[in-house]
Amino acid sequence: MNEPDNELQRLAATESDRGIVSEFWEFLRDNKKWWLLPIIIVLLLMSLLMLMSGTAAAPFIYTLF
């Protein structure tokens, strides 16, 4: 009875070690949701642009538009 408990604990520990990026990649691969990838990339780029607009790089970003 001790063996299955240890196996479940080991599986739970390995699953919790995975990061959000690897889980998202596995989700895309398993469910064939490749159309989500460009949406996520654009959202990440826009959030990076918003974060950079408050820094010293703002004058250089504004010239792009």
All heavy atoms as TSV, in Angstrom:
chain	resi	resn	atom	element	x	y	z
A	1	MET	N	N	0.824	-1.188	0.000
A	1	MET	CA	C	0.000	0.000	0.000
A	1	MET	C	C	0.873	1.259	0.000
A	1	MET	O	O	0.450	2.306	-0.420
A	1	MET	CB	C	-0.927	-0.013	1.201
A	1	MET	CG	C	-1.960	1.083	1.133
A	1	MET	SD	S	-2.935	1.106	2.594
A	1	MET	CE	C	-4.503	0.702	1.947
A	2	ASN	N	N	2.089	1.130	0.457
A	2	ASN	CA	C	2.992	2.258	0.494
A	2	ASN	C	C	3.529	2.603	-0.891
A	2	ASN	O	O	3.810	3.751	-1.188
A	2	ASN	CB	C	4.144	1.957	1.448
A	2	ASN	CG	C	4.886	3.216	1.826
A	2	ASN	OD1	O	4.423	4.303	1.538
A	2	ASN	ND2	N	6.022	3.038	2.448
A	3	GLU	N	N	3.676	1.607	-1.768
A	3	GLU	CA	C	4.208	1.827	-3.113
A	3	GLU	C	C	3.339	2.761	-3.954
A	3	GLU	O	O	3.853	3.694	-4.547
A	3	GLU	CB	C	4.401	0.489	-3.830
A	3	GLU	CG	C	5.542	-0.339	-3.299
A	3	GLU	CD	C	6.874	0.330	-3.535
A	3	GLU	OE1	O	7.060	0.933	-4.602
A	3	GLU	OE2	O	7.733	0.264	-2.649
A	4	PRO	N	N	2.033	2.579	-4.066
A	4	PRO	CA	C	1.227	3.502	-4.881
A	4	PRO	C	C	1.241	4.930	-4.343
A	4	PRO	O	O	1.215	5.882	-5.113
A	4	PRO	CB	C	-0.180	2.913	-4.832
A	4	PRO	CG	C	0.013	1.475	-4.525
A	4	PRO	CD	C	1.245	1.415	-3.649
A	5	ASP	N	N	1.285	5.068	-3.028
A	5	ASP	CA	C	1.337	6.408	-2.451
A	5	ASP	C	C	2.613	7.128	-2.867
A	5	ASP	O	O	2.596	8.304	-3.215
A	5	ASP	CB	C	1.237	6.348	-0.928
A	5	ASP	CG	C	-0.142	5.907	-0.469
A	5	ASP	OD1	O	-1.106	6.051	-1.255
A	5	ASP	OD2	O	-0.245	5.428	0.674
A	6	ASN	N	N	3.726	6.422	-2.834
A	6	ASN	CA	C	4.995	7.023	-3.244
A	6	ASN	C	C	4.981	7.374	-4.724
A	6	ASN	O	O	5.530	8.395	-5.129
A	6	ASN	CB	C	6.161	6.076	-2.941
A	6	ASN	CG	C	6.440	5.984	-1.455
A	6	ASN	OD1	O	6.084	6.875	-0.691
A	6	ASN	ND2	N	7.072	4.896	-1.049
A	7	GLU	N	N	4.363	6.528	-5.516
A	7	GLU	CA	C	4.283	6.790	-6.951
A	7	GLU	C	C	3.441	8.031	-7.236
A	7	GLU	O	O	3.813	8.860	-8.066
A	7	GLU	CB	C	3.689	5.568	-7.670
A	7	GLU	CG	C	3.629	5.691	-9.163
A	7	GLU	CD	C	4.992	5.658	-9.808
A	7	GLU	OE1	O	5.947	5.135	-9.199
A	7	GLU	OE2	O	5.106	6.184	-10.924
A	8	LEU	N	N	2.333	8.175	-6.534
A	8	LEU	CA	C	1.494	9.364	-6.714
A	8	LEU	C	C	2.213	10.619	-6.273
A	8	LEU	O	O	2.109	11.666	-6.918
A	8	LEU	CB	C	0.183	9.202	-5.942
A	8	LEU	CG	C	-0.826	8.197	-6.496
A	8	LEU	CD1	C	-2.007	8.059	-5.554
A	8	LEU	CD2	C	-1.284	8.636	-7.870
A	9	GLN	N	N	2.952	10.533	-5.186
A	9	GLN	CA	C	3.703	11.696	-4.714
A	9	GLN	C	C	4.797	12.078	-5.708
A	9	GLN	O	O	5.039	13.254	-5.960
A	9	GLN	CB	C	4.316	11.411	-3.341
A	9	GLN	CG	C	3.298	11.364	-2.233
A	9	GLN	CD	C	3.910	10.961	-0.909
A	9	GLN	OE1	O	5.076	10.578	-0.847
A	9	GLN	NE2	N	3.119	11.042	0.144
A	10	ARG	N	N	5.440	11.075	-6.291
A	10	ARG	CA	C	6.493	11.349	-7.267
A	10	ARG	C	C	5.906	11.996	-8.517
A	10	ARG	O	O	6.454	12.965	-9.040
A	10	ARG	CB	C	7.219	10.059	-7.646
A	10	ARG	CG	C	8.432	10.291	-8.543
A	10	ARG	CD	C	9.063	8.979	-8.959
A	10	ARG	NE	N	8.169	8.141	-9.717
A	10	ARG	CZ	C	7.907	8.294	-11.022
A	10	ARG	NH1	N	8.444	9.285	-11.689
A	10	ARG	NH2	N	7.098	7.464	-11.640
A	11	LEU	N	N	4.769	11.517	-8.976
A	11	LEU	CA	C	4.117	12.104	-10.147
A	11	LEU	C	C	3.657	13.528	-9.870
A	11	LEU	O	O	3.798	14.410	-10.716
A	11	LEU	CB	C	2.937	11.242	-10.585
A	11	LEU	CG	C	3.272	9.934	-11.273
A	11	LEU	CD1	C	2.004	9.124	-11.512
A	11	LEU	CD2	C	4.017	10.171	-12.564
A	12	ALA	N	N	3.119	13.760	-8.691
A	12	ALA	CA	C	2.669	15.105	-8.339
A	12	ALA	C	C	3.850	16.063	-8.247
A	12	ALA	O	O	3.756	17.218	-8.649
A	12	ALA	CB	C	1.909	15.074	-7.019
A	13	ALA	N	N	4.985	15.592	-7.753
A	13	ALA	CA	C	6.162	16.445	-7.640
A	13	ALA	C	C	6.718	16.791	-9.011
A	13	ALA	O	O	7.120	17.929	-9.257
A	13	ALA	CB	C	7.229	15.753	-6.801
A	14	THR	N	N	6.719	15.843	-9.941
A	14	THR	CA	C	7.249	16.146	-11.269
A	14	THR	C	C	6.309	17.067	-12.037
A	14	THR	O	O	6.761	17.887	-12.821
A	14	THR	CB	C	7.483	14.862	-12.079
A	14	THR	OG1	O	6.262	14.125	-12.154
A	14	THR	CG2	C	8.570	14.019	-11.450
A	15	GLU	N	N	5.019	16.956	-11.827
A	15	GLU	CA	C	4.078	17.839	-12.504
A	15	GLU	C	C	4.165	19.257	-11.968
A	15	GLU	O	O	4.004	20.210	-12.711
A	15	GLU	CB	C	2.649	17.310	-12.356
A	15	GLU	CG	C	2.374	16.102	-13.222
A	15	GLU	CD	C	0.937	15.626	-13.100
A	15	GLU	OE1	O	0.119	16.375	-12.545
A	15	GLU	OE2	O	0.649	14.522	-13.551
A	16	SER	N	N	4.418	19.421	-10.688
A	16	SER	CA	C	4.482	20.757	-10.118
A	16	SER	C	C	5.779	21.461	-10.491
A	16	SER	O	O	5.863	22.677	-10.407
A	16	SER	CB	C	4.325	20.701	-8.605
A	16	SER	OG	O	5.439	20.042	-8.036
A	17	ASP	N	N	6.800	20.738	-10.906
A	17	ASP	CA	C	8.074	21.338	-11.288
A	17	ASP	C	C	8.013	21.988	-12.668
A	17	ASP	O	O	8.860	22.797	-12.995
A	17	ASP	CB	C	9.189	20.283	-11.269
A	17	ASP	CG	C	9.522	19.832	-9.865
A	17	ASP	OD1	O	9.160	20.558	-8.927
A	17	ASP	OD2	O	10.128	18.766	-9.727
A	18	ARG	N	N	7.036	21.630	-13.473
A	18	ARG	CA	C	6.939	22.181	-14.810
A	18	ARG	C	C	6.485	23.630	-14.749
A	18	ARG	O	O	5.674	24.013	-13.930
A	18	ARG	CB	C	5.947	21.375	-15.635
A	18	ARG	CG	C	6.419	19.978	-15.893
A	18	ARG	CD	C	5.491	19.159	-16.713
A	18	ARG	NE	N	4.370	19.903	-17.255
A	18	ARG	CZ	C	3.290	19.351	-17.745
A	18	ARG	NH1	N	3.172	18.067	-17.751
A	18	ARG	NH2	N	2.314	20.075	-18.226
A	19	GLY	N	N	7.004	24.426	-15.646
A	19	GLY	CA	C	6.642	25.827	-15.684
A	19	GLY	C	C	5.422	26.059	-16.553
A	19	GLY	O	O	4.925	25.158	-17.232
A	20	ILE	N	N	4.954	27.291	-16.546
A	20	ILE	CA	C	3.759	27.621	-17.303
A	20	ILE	C	C	4.022	27.558	-18.806
A	20	ILE	O	O	3.139	27.189	-19.588
A	20	ILE	CB	C	3.210	28.993	-16.884
A	20	ILE	CG1	C	1.830	29.211	-17.483
A	20	ILE	CG2	C	4.158	30.095	-17.293
A	20	ILE	CD1	C	1.086	30.364	-16.876
A	21	VAL	N	N	5.249	27.881	-19.216
A	21	VAL	CA	C	5.572	27.849	-20.636
A	21	VAL	C	C	5.556	26.417	-21.158
A	21	VAL	O	O	4.995	26.144	-22.225
A	21	VAL	CB	C	6.945	28.516	-20.896
A	21	VAL	CG1	C	7.356	28.372	-22.345
A	21	VAL	CG2	C	6.901	29.970	-20.491
A	22	SER	N	N	6.127	25.490	-20.394
A	22	SER	CA	C	6.130	24.098	-20.841
A	22	SER	C	C	4.724	23.504	-20.823
A	22	SER	O	O	4.376	22.705	-21.698
A	22	SER	CB	C	7.072	23.255	-19.988
A	22	SER	OG	O	6.629	23.203	-18.657
A	23	GLU	N	N	3.919	23.889	-19.845
A	23	GLU	CA	C	2.542	23.408	-19.830
A	23	GLU	C	C	1.749	23.957	-21.003
A	23	GLU	O	O	0.951	23.251	-21.621
A	23	GLU	CB	C	1.864	23.787	-18.514
A	23	GLU	CG	C	2.328	22.958	-17.348
A	23	GLU	CD	C	1.496	23.207	-16.113
A	23	GLU	OE1	O	0.328	23.623	-16.262
A	23	GLU	OE2	O	2.005	22.974	-15.019
A	24	PHE	N	N	1.965	25.240	-21.318
A	24	PHE	CA	C	1.264	25.837	-22.455
A	24	PHE	C	C	1.709	25.187	-23.760
A	24	PHE	O	O	0.887	24.917	-24.643
A	24	PHE	CB	C	1.513	27.342	-22.494
A	24	PHE	CG	C	0.785	28.040	-23.597
A	24	PHE	CD1	C	-0.595	28.120	-23.579
A	24	PHE	CD2	C	1.479	28.596	-24.653
A	24	PHE	CE1	C	-1.277	28.748	-24.602
A	24	PHE	CE2	C	0.811	29.231	-25.675
A	24	PHE	CZ	C	-0.565	29.306	-25.649
A	25	TRP	N	N	3.009	24.928	-23.891
A	25	TRP	CA	C	3.515	24.279	-25.097
A	25	TRP	C	C	2.917	22.884	-25.253
A	25	TRP	O	O	2.530	22.471	-26.341
A	25	TRP	CB	C	5.037	24.211	-25.059
A	25	TRP	CG	C	5.598	23.573	-26.282
A	25	TRP	CD1	C	6.103	22.320	-26.392
A	25	TRP	CD2	C	5.669	24.152	-27.582
A	25	TRP	NE1	N	6.499	22.088	-27.668
A	25	TRP	CE2	C	6.236	23.198	-28.422
A	25	TRP	CE3	C	5.300	25.392	-28.099
A	25	TRP	CZ2	C	6.460	23.442	-29.772
A	25	TRP	CZ3	C	5.528	25.631	-29.442
A	25	TRP	CH2	C	6.096	24.673	-30.256
A	26	GLU	N	N	2.826	22.143	-24.154
A	26	GLU	CA	C	2.229	20.807	-24.203
A	26	GLU	C	C	0.745	20.887	-24.569
A	26	GLU	O	O	0.239	20.066	-25.325
A	26	GLU	CB	C	2.412	20.102	-22.869
A	26	GLU	CG	C	1.955	18.667	-22.894
A	26	GLU	CD	C	2.226	17.960	-21.593
A	26	GLU	OE1	O	3.187	18.334	-20.896
A	26	GLU	OE2	O	1.470	17.036	-21.270
A	27	PHE	N	N	0.049	21.888	-24.046
A	27	PHE	CA	C	-1.351	22.083	-24.385
A	27	PHE	C	C	-1.509	22.339	-25.886
A	27	PHE	O	O	-2.381	21.769	-26.540
A	27	PHE	CB	C	-1.923	23.250	-23.588
A	27	PHE	CG	C	-3.275	23.706	-24.052
A	27	PHE	CD1	C	-4.404	22.980	-23.744
A	27	PHE	CD2	C	-3.413	24.864	-24.814
A	27	PHE	CE1	C	-5.656	23.389	-24.177
A	27	PHE	CE2	C	-4.645	25.284	-25.243
A	27	PHE	CZ	C	-5.766	24.544	-24.930
A	28	LEU	N	N	-0.661	23.219	-26.433
A	28	LEU	CA	C	-0.736	23.517	-27.869
A	28	LEU	C	C	-0.462	22.269	-28.696
A	28	LEU	O	O	-1.160	22.005	-29.685
A	28	LEU	CB	C	0.275	24.600	-28.243
A	28	LEU	CG	C	0.004	26.009	-27.757
A	28	LEU	CD1	C	1.148	26.912	-28.167
A	28	LEU	CD2	C	-1.304	26.537	-28.286
A	29	ARG	N	N	0.543	21.524	-28.306
A	29	ARG	CA	C	0.927	20.336	-29.062
A	29	ARG	C	C	-0.135	19.246	-28.979
A	29	ARG	O	O	-0.491	18.638	-29.995
A	29	ARG	CB	C	2.257	19.814	-28.537
A	29	ARG	CG	C	2.873	18.770	-29.422
A	29	ARG	CD	C	4.127	18.226	-28.839
A	29	ARG	NE	N	3.789	17.603	-27.561
A	29	ARG	CZ	C	4.582	17.541	-26.524
A	29	ARG	NH1	N	5.775	18.055	-26.582
A	29	ARG	NH2	N	4.198	16.972	-25.404
A	30	ASP	N	N	-0.657	18.999	-27.795
A	30	ASP	CA	C	-1.618	17.904	-27.624
A	30	ASP	C	C	-2.975	18.211	-28.237
A	30	ASP	O	O	-3.615	17.336	-28.809
A	30	ASP	CB	C	-1.801	17.576	-26.140
A	30	ASP	CG	C	-0.569	16.933	-25.554
A	30	ASP	OD1	O	0.295	16.458	-26.324
A	30	ASP	OD2	O	-0.463	16.913	-24.308
A	31	ASN	N	N	-3.421	19.463	-28.118
A	31	ASN	CA	C	-4.764	19.815	-28.570
A	31	ASN	C	C	-4.791	20.449	-29.956
A	31	ASN	O	O	-5.849	20.845	-30.426
A	31	ASN	CB	C	-5.416	20.765	-27.565
A	31	ASN	CG	C	-5.634	20.083	-26.243
A	31	ASN	OD1	O	-6.056	18.936	-26.189
A	31	ASN	ND2	N	-5.331	20.770	-25.171
A	32	LYS	N	N	-3.633	20.584	-30.581
A	32	LYS	CA	C	-3.514	21.157	-31.926
A	32	LYS	C	C	-4.143	22.539	-32.020
A	32	LYS	O	O	-4.855	22.863	-32.949
A	32	LYS	CB	C	-4.157	20.225	-32.963
A	32	LYS	CG	C	-3.713	18.802	-32.931
A	32	LYS	CD	C	-2.396	18.614	-33.633
A	32	LYS	CE	C	-2.087	17.163	-33.854
A	32	LYS	NZ	N	-1.325	16.574	-32.805
A	33	LYS	N	N	-3.860	23.366	-31.027
A	33	LYS	CA	C	-4.388	24.741	-30.976
A	33	LYS	C	C	-3.300	25.716	-31.408
A	33	LYS	O	O	-3.005	26.692	-30.731
A	33	LYS	CB	C	-4.861	25.090	-29.563
A	33	LYS	CG	C	-5.897	24.167	-29.009
A	33	LYS	CD	C	-7.251	24.505	-29.564
A	33	LYS	CE	C	-8.290	23.636	-28.862
A	33	LYS	NZ	N	-9.589	23.806	-29.366
A	34	TRP	N	N	-2.700	25.500	-32.568
A	34	TRP	CA	C	-1.586	26.321	-33.020
A	34	TRP	C	C	-1.999	27.750	-33.313
A	34	TRP	O	O	-1.167	28.650	-33.335
A	34	TRP	CB	C	-0.926	25.697	-34.245
A	34	TRP	CG	C	-0.325	24.373	-33.948
A	34	TRP	CD1	C	-0.737	23.166	-34.408
A	34	TRP	CD2	C	0.786	24.102	-33.084
A	34	TRP	NE1	N	0.044	22.164	-33.904
A	34	TRP	CE2	C	0.980	22.709	-33.095
A	34	TRP	CE3	C	1.615	24.909	-32.318
A	34	TRP	CZ2	C	1.999	22.115	-32.359
A	34	TRP	CZ3	C	2.625	24.303	-31.593
A	34	TRP	CH2	C	2.809	22.925	-31.614
A	35	TRP	N	N	-3.278	28.000	-33.535
A	35	TRP	CA	C	-3.746	29.354	-33.823
A	35	TRP	C	C	-3.628	30.260	-32.604
A	35	TRP	O	O	-3.665	31.486	-32.730
A	35	TRP	CB	C	-5.184	29.322	-34.342
A	35	TRP	CG	C	-6.137	28.642	-33.402
A	35	TRP	CD1	C	-6.461	27.328	-33.371
A	35	TRP	CD2	C	-6.864	29.261	-32.345
A	35	TRP	NE1	N	-7.348	27.079	-32.359
A	35	TRP	CE2	C	-7.624	28.248	-31.712
A	35	TRP	CE3	C	-6.972	30.568	-31.878
A	35	TRP	CZ2	C	-8.457	28.512	-30.640
A	35	TRP	CZ3	C	-7.806	30.823	-30.803
A	35	TRP	CH2	C	-8.536	29.805	-30.195
A	36	LEU	N	N	-3.467	29.685	-31.413
A	36	LEU	CA	C	-3.300	30.492	-30.208
A	36	LEU	C	C	-1.911	31.110	-30.099
A	36	LEU	O	O	-1.742	32.140	-29.455
A	36	LEU	CB	C	-3.556	29.643	-28.965
A	36	LEU	CG	C	-4.999	29.331	-28.619
A	36	LEU	CD1	C	-5.055	28.348	-27.474
A	36	LEU	CD2	C	-5.729	30.591	-28.270
A	37	LEU	N	N	-0.937	30.495	-30.730
A	37	LEU	CA	C	0.441	30.953	-30.601
A	37	LEU	C	C	0.649	32.379	-31.117
A	37	LEU	O	O	1.249	33.196	-30.397
A	37	LEU	CB	C	1.381	29.972	-31.297
A	37	LEU	CG	C	2.842	30.053	-30.942
A	37	LEU	CD1	C	3.045	29.867	-29.450
A	37	LEU	CD2	C	3.615	29.014	-31.709
A	38	PRO	N	N	0.173	32.773	-32.302
A	38	PRO	CA	C	0.354	34.168	-32.727
A	38	PRO	C	C	-0.368	35.167	-31.823
A	38	PRO	O	O	0.138	36.274	-31.592
A	38	PRO	CB	C	-0.237	34.209	-34.133
A	38	PRO	CG	C	-0.315	32.816	-34.579
A	38	PRO	CD	C	-0.402	31.966	-33.363
A	39	ILE	N	N	-1.495	34.794	-31.287
A	39	ILE	CA	C	-2.232	35.689	-30.387
A	39	ILE	C	C	-1.413	35.947	-29.123
A	39	ILE	O	O	-1.284	37.089	-28.671
A	39	ILE	CB	C	-3.615	35.098	-30.049
A	39	ILE	CG1	C	-4.465	35.003	-31.309
A	39	ILE	CG2	C	-4.313	35.912	-28.970
A	39	ILE	CD1	C	-5.747	34.235	-31.131
A	40	ILE	N	N	-0.859	34.901	-28.554
A	40	ILE	CA	C	-0.054	35.033	-27.339
A	40	ILE	C	C	1.206	35.852	-27.617
A	40	ILE	O	O	1.589	36.705	-26.805
A	40	ILE	CB	C	0.311	33.634	-26.777
A	40	ILE	CG1	C	-0.950	32.880	-26.366
A	40	ILE	CG2	C	1.290	33.742	-25.628
A	40	ILE	CD1	C	-1.730	33.540	-25.264
A	41	ILE	N	N	1.837	35.626	-28.765
A	41	ILE	CA	C	3.041	36.383	-29.102
A	41	ILE	C	C	2.731	37.864	-29.239
A	41	ILE	O	O	3.467	38.713	-28.719
A	41	ILE	CB	C	3.685	35.809	-30.380
A	41	ILE	CG1	C	4.286	34.432	-30.076
A	41	ILE	CG2	C	4.753	36.743	-30.922
A	41	ILE	CD1	C	4.777	33.687	-31.286
A	42	VAL	N	N	1.638	38.201	-29.916
A	42	VAL	CA	C	1.267	39.603	-30.085
A	42	VAL	C	C	0.937	40.240	-28.732
A	42	VAL	O	O	1.344	41.370	-28.451
A	42	VAL	CB	C	0.092	39.743	-31.077
A	42	VAL	CG1	C	-0.510	41.125	-31.035
A	42	VAL	CG2	C	0.555	39.402	-32.474
A	43	LEU	N	N	0.231	39.519	-27.883
A	43	LEU	CA	C	-0.076	40.055	-26.547
A	43	LEU	C	C	1.183	40.289	-25.725
A	43	LEU	O	O	1.298	41.305	-25.023
A	43	LEU	CB	C	-1.026	39.111	-25.810
A	43	LEU	CG	C	-2.469	39.101	-26.289
A	43	LEU	CD1	C	-3.260	38.015	-25.569
A	43	LEU	CD2	C	-3.111	40.453	-26.064
A	44	LEU	N	N	2.130	39.384	-25.808
A	44	LEU	CA	C	3.389	39.562	-25.084
A	44	LEU	C	C	4.183	40.746	-25.631
A	44	LEU	O	O	4.756	41.523	-24.859
A	44	LEU	CB	C	4.223	38.285	-25.153
A	44	LEU	CG	C	3.721	37.114	-24.325
A	44	LEU	CD1	C	4.558	35.876	-24.599
A	44	LEU	CD2	C	3.743	37.461	-22.851
A	45	LEU	N	N	4.200	40.911	-26.949
A	45	LEU	CA	C	4.913	42.052	-27.533
A	45	LEU	C	C	4.259	43.373	-27.161
A	45	LEU	O	O	4.950	44.361	-26.881
A	45	LEU	CB	C	4.992	41.899	-29.050
A	45	LEU	CG	C	5.955	40.835	-29.555
A	45	LEU	CD1	C	5.839	40.685	-31.064
A	45	LEU	CD2	C	7.374	41.154	-29.148
A	46	MET	N	N	2.936	43.412	-27.150
A	46	MET	CA	C	2.242	44.634	-26.769
A	46	MET	C	C	2.478	44.967	-25.296
A	46	MET	O	O	2.655	46.135	-24.944
A	46	MET	CB	C	0.742	44.505	-27.053
A	46	MET	CG	C	0.414	44.425	-28.525
A	46	MET	SD	S	0.956	45.872	-29.430
A	46	MET	CE	C	-0.282	47.030	-28.956
A	47	SER	N	N	2.490	43.962	-24.443
A	47	SER	CA	C	2.755	44.228	-23.027
A	47	SER	C	C	4.193	44.687	-22.823
A	47	SER	O	O	4.456	45.569	-21.994
A	47	SER	CB	C	2.446	43.001	-22.184
A	47	SER	OG	O	3.302	41.931	-22.540
A	48	LEU	N	N	5.135	44.138	-23.579
A	48	LEU	CA	C	6.512	44.597	-23.506
A	48	LEU	C	C	6.618	46.046	-23.974
A	48	LEU	O	O	7.333	46.854	-23.367
A	48	LEU	CB	C	7.409	43.702	-24.354
A	48	LEU	CG	C	8.887	44.064	-24.390
A	48	LEU	CD1	C	9.504	43.861	-23.010
A	48	LEU	CD2	C	9.600	43.234	-25.425
A	49	LEU	N	N	5.892	46.387	-25.013
A	49	LEU	CA	C	5.887	47.760	-25.508
A	49	LEU	C	C	5.327	48.715	-24.465
A	49	LEU	O	O	5.855	49.812	-24.261
A	49	LEU	CB	C	5.067	47.834	-26.797
A	49	LEU	CG	C	5.009	49.167	-27.501
A	49	LEU	CD1	C	6.383	49.547	-28.018
A	49	LEU	CD2	C	4.015	49.117	-28.635
A	50	MET	N	N	4.278	48.306	-23.783
A	50	MET	CA	C	3.696	49.154	-22.738
A	50	MET	C	C	4.659	49.318	-21.564
A	50	MET	O	O	4.761	50.412	-20.990
A	50	MET	CB	C	2.368	48.564	-22.255
A	50	MET	CG	C	1.267	48.740	-23.256
A	50	MET	SD	S	-0.330	48.014	-22.866
A	50	MET	CE	C	-0.323	47.713	-21.162
A	51	LEU	N	N	5.346	48.266	-21.200
A	51	LEU	CA	C	6.310	48.360	-20.105
A	51	LEU	C	C	7.487	49.245	-20.485
A	51	LEU	O	O	7.989	50.012	-19.655
A	51	LEU	CB	C	6.813	46.970	-19.726
A	51	LEU	CG	C	5.834	46.086	-18.970
A	51	LEU	CD1	C	6.418	44.699	-18.785
A	51	LEU	CD2	C	5.491	46.703	-17.636
A	52	MET	N	N	7.925	49.162	-21.715
A	52	MET	CA	C	9.076	49.949	-22.162
A	52	MET	C	C	8.729	51.424	-22.345
A	52	MET	O	O	9.620	52.266	-22.352
A	52	MET	CB	C	9.618	49.385	-23.476
A	52	MET	CG	C	10.219	48.008	-23.359
A	52	MET	SD	S	11.764	47.997	-22.480
A	52	MET	CE	C	12.816	48.779	-23.655
A	53	SER	N	N	7.443	51.743	-22.494
A	53	SER	CA	C	7.068	53.140	-22.719
A	53	SER	C	C	7.287	53.996	-21.469
A	53	SER	O	O	7.333	55.216	-21.568
A	53	SER	CB	C	5.619	53.231	-23.174
A	53	SER	OG	O	4.753	52.851	-22.131
A	54	GLY	N	N	7.428	53.384	-20.331
A	54	GLY	CA	C	7.670	54.132	-19.101
A	54	GLY	C	C	9.138	54.244	-18.750
A	54	GLY	O	O	9.484	54.771	-17.697
A	55	THR	N	N	10.007	53.761	-19.604
A	55	THR	CA	C	11.439	53.779	-19.306
A	55	THR	C	C	12.144	54.822	-20.167
A	55	THR	O	O	11.517	55.576	-20.911
A	55	THR	CB	C	12.057	52.397	-19.575
A	55	THR	OG1	O	11.951	52.114	-20.966
A	55	THR	CG2	C	11.366	51.313	-18.764
A	56	ALA	N	N	13.460	54.829	-20.104
A	56	ALA	CA	C	14.260	55.761	-20.899
A	56	ALA	C	C	14.231	55.415	-22.383
A	56	ALA	O	O	14.636	56.215	-23.215
A	56	ALA	CB	C	15.692	55.754	-20.402
A	57	ALA	N	N	13.739	54.250	-22.725
A	57	ALA	CA	C	13.656	53.837	-24.126
A	57	ALA	C	C	12.412	54.390	-24.817
A	57	ALA	O	O	12.225	54.164	-26.003
A	57	ALA	CB	C	13.658	52.318	-24.219
A	58	ALA	N	N	11.592	55.127	-24.097
A	58	ALA	CA	C	10.337	55.634	-24.654
A	58	ALA	C	C	10.527	56.496	-25.901
A	58	ALA	O	O	9.778	56.317	-26.873
A	58	ALA	CB	C	9.554	56.389	-23.593
A	59	PRO	N	N	11.469	57.422	-25.944
A	59	PRO	CA	C	11.621	58.217	-27.171
A	59	PRO	C	C	11.935	57.369	-28.402
A	59	PRO	O	O	11.513	57.698	-29.506
A	59	PRO	CB	C	12.784	59.155	-26.848
A	59	PRO	CG	C	12.818	59.239	-25.382
A	59	PRO	CD	C	12.344	57.911	-24.887
A	60	PHE	N	N	12.648	56.282	-28.212
A	60	PHE	CA	C	12.975	55.415	-29.340
A	60	PHE	C	C	11.771	54.589	-29.774
A	60	PHE	O	O	11.612	54.289	-30.950
A	60	PHE	CB	C	14.147	54.496	-28.976
A	60	PHE	CG	C	15.370	55.255	-28.568
A	60	PHE	CD1	C	15.795	55.252	-27.257
A	60	PHE	CD2	C	16.079	55.983	-29.505
A	60	PHE	CE1	C	16.919	55.966	-26.881
A	60	PHE	CE2	C	17.210	56.693	-29.137
A	60	PHE	CZ	C	17.631	56.687	-27.824
A	61	ILE	N	N	10.924	54.214	-28.823
A	61	ILE	CA	C	9.713	53.461	-29.151
A	61	ILE	C	C	8.713	54.338	-29.881
A	61	ILE	O	O	8.075	53.911	-30.832
A	61	ILE	CB	C	9.107	52.852	-27.870
A	61	ILE	CG1	C	10.064	51.802	-27.303
A	61	ILE	CG2	C	7.755	52.233	-28.145
A	61	ILE	CD1	C	9.657	51.282	-25.967
A	62	TYR	N	N	8.590	55.588	-29.456
A	62	TYR	CA	C	7.619	56.481	-30.075
A	62	TYR	C	C	7.957	56.778	-31.530
A	62	TYR	O	O	7.095	57.057	-32.331
A	62	TYR	CB	C	7.501	57.781	-29.293
A	62	TYR	CG	C	6.894	57.602	-27.921
A	62	TYR	CD1	C	7.386	58.301	-26.840
A	62	TYR	CD2	C	5.833	56.719	-27.724
A	62	TYR	CE1	C	6.818	58.132	-25.573
A	62	TYR	CE2	C	5.283	56.547	-26.480
A	62	TYR	CZ	C	5.771	57.251	-25.403
A	62	TYR	OH	O	5.225	57.072	-24.176
A	63	THR	N	N	9.240	56.685	-31.891
A	63	THR	CA	C	9.599	56.930	-33.288
A	63	THR	C	C	9.167	55.793	-34.195
A	63	THR	O	O	9.078	55.970	-35.411
A	63	THR	CB	C	11.113	57.138	-33.426
A	63	THR	OG1	O	11.784	55.965	-32.943
A	63	THR	CG2	C	11.582	58.337	-32.638
A	64	LEU	N	N	8.859	54.635	-33.641
A	64	LEU	CA	C	8.374	53.519	-34.451
A	64	LEU	C	C	6.963	53.774	-34.970
A	64	LEU	O	O	6.567	53.231	-35.990
A	64	LEU	CB	C	8.386	52.224	-33.636
A	64	LEU	CG	C	9.749	51.715	-33.187
A	64	LEU	CD1	C	9.563	50.511	-32.292
A	64	LEU	CD2	C	10.612	51.386	-34.372
A	65	PHE	N	N	6.228	54.611	-34.280
A	65	PHE	CA	C	4.863	54.868	-34.677
A	65	PHE	C	C	4.755	56.237	-35.296
A	65	PHE	O	O	3.880	56.782	-35.683
A	65	PHE	CB	C	3.918	54.736	-33.476
A	65	PHE	CG	C	3.935	53.358	-32.890
A	65	PHE	CD1	C	4.644	53.095	-31.729
A	65	PHE	CD2	C	3.275	52.324	-33.514
A	65	PHE	CE1	C	4.669	51.832	-31.192
A	65	PHE	CE2	C	3.292	51.050	-32.984
A	65	PHE	CZ	C	3.992	50.798	-31.833
